[in-house]
Amino acid sequence: MARDTYFSVGAVQPRVYFCESRAQIGPRNLQRHLDLLDFFVPAWSTTMGAPCRLVVFPEFGLHGPPQDRDGRWNGVGIDIPGEETELIGRKARELGVYVASHAWQEYPDFPGRPFSVGFLVSPEGKVVLKHHKVVETRIIGSGSTTPGDAWDWFTAKFGAGAQAFFPVADTEIGRIGFQICGEGQYAEISRGLALNGAEIIVRPNAWGEPFMGEPTDWMSLTSRFNAFTNMCYVVEANWSTYHQPGIPEAIGPGHSQVIDYAGRVLARLDGAGEYGVAAEINMESLRRYREEASFKARLAYMPLEVFRTAYESRMWPLNTLAGGGSRSMQEWEALRREVVARRRDVFNPSGER
């Protein structure tokens, strides 16, 4: 495989429109993605002084959060691969880029319980990587299923190893993995990707206000930490304005960014307008840093057998959706409180109740 070691990558933050049916995905969001690819790929290739090889779109960018107000899935999703990824693939072939995006997918042999999936389309137009979101916050993504919610089914279908839960694609521009939005709050996701070989982490986000400005800025905080501690590039796209009845359009705060393997922000958009951001990537620099940084060479120093002892107990239960259907936000919250009550060794009570 011929390797590209110096190129540019970009994150696009489009306007996102809520879809009440799969038929609305194309005209409301997908066509805009294709138009923005036509604009940004040649623009970035020229202005960056390096060919653009990877473009990342945000979480829910194709259909908006597909759930009813109580958090249950509303039935909207796509097939991966399928009609929508075929159209993205045609554009990827035309422009010679990898395209990373996100959608929900329902499997025919596990009906009614969609998964939140990050997917990577290659310059050959094929889906070469799928990442099923490992952890959900059970608020904006309460209608989706995680691998743990369907442990028996998922492991029978995809396996129980690192490539099932932290999949990485070995491409000519480097080894690429996904960390979807709230997964960035769990160090285990980026660490699992790094230990599975990831050099570039793409992060489709749907972060909303009021968590994006100082002094909080959770998106940048978590991404810089994950890039630094795992010596990976992070390319993250957040949505711009979001359009759904009853929800403020400005909930999508933007701030898409590219971060290098030392945790340095290479490029970041200041606001929430529909635009994109790009930066140069130097894979030889990353690989040399990983090998020669010594004091900062964190991956080599890890005593994995020692770390493993921290995870020998049970926290969140498995197979929570094995019986069928999805749960409401209120039902997930009740389960979370059960976990807190059961694990008082972790959650010391906070006073009289």
N, C-alpha and C positions, 0 to 999 in steps of 0.2 A: 504494500500500500504506500503510495506516494504521500509524504507528509508535508502539510503547510505549517510553518512555524511563526509566520508574521502576517497578520491580517487584522481586519477590524470586525467588531461585533456591535450590534445595536439593539436597543430596547424601544419598542413602540408603545405609547400610551394612547389608544384610540378612545373616542367616545363609545360608550357601550349602551346598547338598548336591550331592555328586557324582552324576552320572546315568550309568547304564550303557546307557541307550537313550533315544531321543527321547521315547518315551511317558512317561518319568519326569519330563520337564521341567515339565509342567503342575502335577502335584500336589506335586512337591518344591520348586520354586522360583518358577515363574511366578505361581501363585495368591498366593503371599506378596508378590510385587512389587505385584500389583493391590491387595491388602489394605493395604499400606503407603502406596500412593498415596492410597487413600481416607482414610487417617488424616492424612497429612502435608500434603497440598495445602490443605485448609481450615484446618488448624492453623497452618501457616506464613502463609497469607494473612491470618489474624487477628492473630497475634502479631508479625509483621514490619511491619504497617501498610502493606503493599503486596501486591498480588495475586501469588501464586506462579505463574510462567509457565514455569518449566523445572525438571525433576527429573532427576538423573543417578544411574544405578545402576552397580555395579562391573563390572570385567572378569570374565568367566566366571560372572556372577551368575545366568545361566539354567541352566547345566549343569555348572559346575565345569570344571577343566582336562580336556578330553576326550581323554586319551591313556593308553596303557599305561605300565607302569613303565619301559620302555626308551625312552619318549618318542614312540612312534609313535601316530598318530591311531587312536582306538578306534571311529570311525564315527559318533559323536554330533555333531549339528549341527542347524541350522534353515535354512529358506528365508527370504530377506530380499528382498522381502516374502513373507509366508507365514502359516501358521496362528497362530503365536505373535505375530507383529507385528500381526495383525488384532485379537487380544484386547487387546494393549496399546493399539492405536489406538482401540478402543471406549472404553477408560477415559480416554484422552487427550481424546477428544471430550466425554465426560461432564464432565470436570473443567476443560477449557479450558487444557490445559498441553502443552508440548513434553516428551517423554520420551526421554532418551538412554540407550542400553543397549549390550550387546555380546554377540556369539555367534560361533561358527564356522560358515562356510557353504561347502558344496561346490557347484561349478557342474557341470551335466550334461555340458558340453563340455570339462571338465577334471577328470575323475573321480579320486578317491582322494587329492586334494591340497587340503584345505580351507584357506580363508583366515580370518584373525582379523579380524572386522569390527565396527566401531562404527557404530551406526545411530541416526538421529534420527526420531522419530515426531511429526508435527505435531498441533495441536489439531483438525485435520480428519480425523485418523486415518490419515494417509498417511506412508509412509517418504519423507522429503524429503532425506535425506543418508545416504551410506554411505562409510565410510573404511576402506580395507584397510590393515591395519597394515604400515608400511613396513619396520620393523626388528624382528627377533626376537632375543631373547637366547639362543635355542636350548636353554633349560633347561626352564622351565615351559611354554613354547610351542613346543617342538621339533617337534611334530607338524604345525604349521601352515605355510602357504606365504605368502611375501611377494611383492609385485609383482616384485622383482628375481629371485626364484627362478623365475618364469614370465614373464620379460621379454617374449619374443616374443608369447606368447599374451595376456598382460595388456595390452600396448600396442595390440595389434590390436583388443581388445575395448573398452578404456576410454580409449585415447589415451595420449599421452606428455607431456602438458602439466601445468601446476600443478593443474588441477581433477581430474586423474586421481590424482595422488599426494598432494595437499594440498587436498582438496575442501572448499569452504565453501558453506554454505546462507545465502542472504540472506532473512531472516525479519523479521516485524514487530517482534521484540524485539532484532534485531541480526544481525550476520553470525557464524555459528557454525561451528566446526570441531572435529575430534577430535584428541587426542593420547593414545594408548592406553598406559597403564602404562609399560613400559620405554622407550617412545619418548621419554619425558621426559628421558632421559639424552643425547639427541641434539639439540643446539641447532638443527640443520637442520630438524627437524620443526616446531617452533613458529615458526621464522623463515619457513619455507615457507608456513605457515598465515597468518601476519601479512601477508606480501607478497601473499597471495591475498585479503586483505581481512578476515581474521578479527578479531572484537572480543571474542568469548567463546570460550574453548577449554574443551571438556568433556573430562575425563580419567577414563575408567573404569580402575580400578586393581585389581591383585591382588598388592599388595606384601605380603611376609611378614616375620616376624621372622627374624633379629635386627637388621634394618636400620631400624627405625622410631623407636627411642628415641635419646636423646642418648648419645654425641656425634655419632652418624651422621645419623639422621633424613633419609634420602635423598629420601623422597617430598616433604617440605616444602622441602628444599634445592633440588631440581630445579624444582619447580613455582613457587616464589617467583622463582627466576632467570628462568624462561620468561615469567612474567607481567610482571616488571619490564623485561626487555630488549626485549619485543615490545609492551609497553603494552596488554595484554589482561587481561580477567578470566579466571580459571581456576577451574572448578568440578570438584572431583574426589571421586569416591566410591571407597572401599576396602571390601573385604569385612570382615564381622564374623567370627564363628567359621566354620570350614570343616569339613565333616563328610564324611570318606572313610576307610574302613578302612585302618589302618596309618599315618595321618597325624595329628599332634596338632591338636586343634580350635583351640587358641590360636595357630596359625600365622597366622591372619588378625588383624592388629593394629588395624584401624580407622583412626582419625585422619583421617576424611573432613574436607574443608575447602573454604572459599571464599576466594580471594585476589583482590585488586584489581589494577588496571593499574600501580600503583606498587610491587607486590610485598608489600603489607601483607596480613597474614592477617586477614580480616574475621570469620571464625568457624571454629572447629575443635573436633571431638570429642576429648576427652582419651583415650578408651580404645576397646576393641574390642567393646563391647556392640552389640546390634542396635538401632540408632537412626538419627537423621538430623540434619543441620545445615543451617541456612539463613542467608542474608544479603540485604540490599537491594542492588540494582544500579542505578546511575545512568549511563545511556548518554550523556546529554548531558555529564556530567562527564568521562567517558572521551574523548569526541570533542574537547572543548575542550582537554583535557590534551595530546592528540596534536598538535593544531594550534598550541598556544601555549606548550608547556613549554620550548621553545628548547634550552637546554643538555641537557635530558633527552629531547629529541625524536629518539630514536635512529633511527627508521625513515627519516627524511628525510636523515640524514647518511651513509647507507651507500654506499660506492663499489662497487657490485655487480660492475663489470668487474674490479676488483682482487681482490675476494673469490673470484671465479670461478677464478682461477689455482690456488687451493689444492685444487681438485677435478678437475684435469685428468688425474691418474693413476688407476690401477685398484687397488682394495683387495679387497673381497669380490666373488667372481665372479658373473656373471649366469647365469640359466637352470639353476640347480642342481637343480631338480625337473622340468625339461622332459621327462625320460625316463619319469616315472611314479613313483607311490608316495610315501611319506614316509620320512624318515631317522630313525634312532635318535639319542639324545643323544651316544653314542660316535662315530657317524659325523660328526655336526656338529662335535664337538670335534676330530676328526682333520683336518677341513677348515680349522678355525680355526688349527690349528698349521701347516698348509701356508701359509696367508696370512702368518703371522708369519715363517716361514722365507723366504718370497719377498720380503717387504718389510723387509729388514734396514736399509734407509735410515730406517725409522720405528722398528723394534723393535731397538734396540741390544742385543746379547746380554748376558745378566745374569751372566756368569761361565762357568767351565768346565762342560761337560756331557758 
